[in-house]
Each structure stands twice: as C-alpha cells, then as structure tokens.
C-alpha cells in the first residue's frame, strides 16, 4: 500500500515567487498534518486537519502561508510570496485518530525540500 | 504551551557501546512516542507508550515512560552503525487533541 505521497521532492525558487506543496495522505486516514523541519527549530507543526476540516492553524507563521484540504485524498500548502527564511523541509503526515485525547501513529511522507533564493 | 526537551542533542559513539536519550517536560502527556528519522526521509514510529511507568522493548531498544507521564527515555544496548539517525520524542493528548509536540531531536552517530 502506498504511503504518504508528497510533491515536489525538491523546489528551488526565487524570493517573491509562489510555492505550492502537495500531499496525498494514506487512504482511510482521517487526519492530516503539515510540519516544517529546520536545524534551528526542529520539527514544527504548521497546521492539521481532521476529516478535511482545519483544527489548529496556530503554527502557520504568517498570512503568507495557507493550507487547504478540498477532499480526503489531497492537501496543499501554499506560500505566497516566498522568502529565504521559508527554506526548510516540509513534511506532510497522516494519521487515523481513534478517539478523543488519543494519538495515532503519524505516517510521514518523504518531505519537500524548499530553497528560496 | 507543551514543550519537550531532549538530551543530549548530539551523541557520537563506537559500535558496541550503550547509550540513553532523555525526553523531559513539565507537562503531562497521555502518550509518548519515539520516532527515528534517516537523512532524506520522514520520521518513522518506533514505539508508543501510554501508561506511567511503562517499559517497552524493541530488540536492543528499551523505552520507558516516567511514572508521572512527563518524561521518557530511550536506551540502546550494543549500538550498531545501523542505529545512526535522528531520534525524536513526541508527546500527545491532553489539551492538544490529535496534535503531537515534538522534541528537538537527538542526532546519534555510531562509528564502526
């Protein structure tokens, strides 16, 4: 069975350009998470969805960041306009939340490495 | 805000040595997970502990959840080069339904 699929794997762009990262979660999972990883800050949660509804977007750094989940099999993270400090590896993860106050295993994609020049 | 502090941040040892990685917080978590991440890949779950005082073993890896569910440790016996990677602890539950708080990670290098 396919795992979490992210695209692109690598993206190099210039400051000011729009960047769109894509994610296909594991079929049947009801939660989807976007994380950002840097050496300085580690793994930071940006936003997560449950049943396609955004539950917590408090980690989204600025209005330049937006995320959507139009259906259970697809999500996007958009940065517009991009800045050099946005350079990081962006991970998408999905999970099957079984009950309130319980945490299922997170299944991560291979990540999208973004470099903003 | 729930925070998890991992120590040490970096660990460089020889093959065959034992090591322990610690994960501490002032907050109580309903569950604690440990992940391992290799370069160019996403983290992969190693274990989940949910009961205070719980000990789980996975071959040469032993995981412990503190009695108060605020801390955890990962002990590796007779480390091998294949254990090299980034180890991350993550706490879940409480007021952060469905949301994991990750520690900064421990980069382990095991030299042959």
Interface residues (C-beta under 8 A of the other chain):
Chain A: X4 X31 X42 X43 X44 X45 X48 X50 X55 X56 X91 X93 X95 X97 X100 X101 X102 X103 X105 X106 X108 X109 X110 X111
Chain B: X30 X31 X33 X35 X40 X41 X42 X43 X44 X45 X48 X88 X90 X92 X93 X94 X96 X97 X98 X99 X100 X101 X102 X103 X104 X105
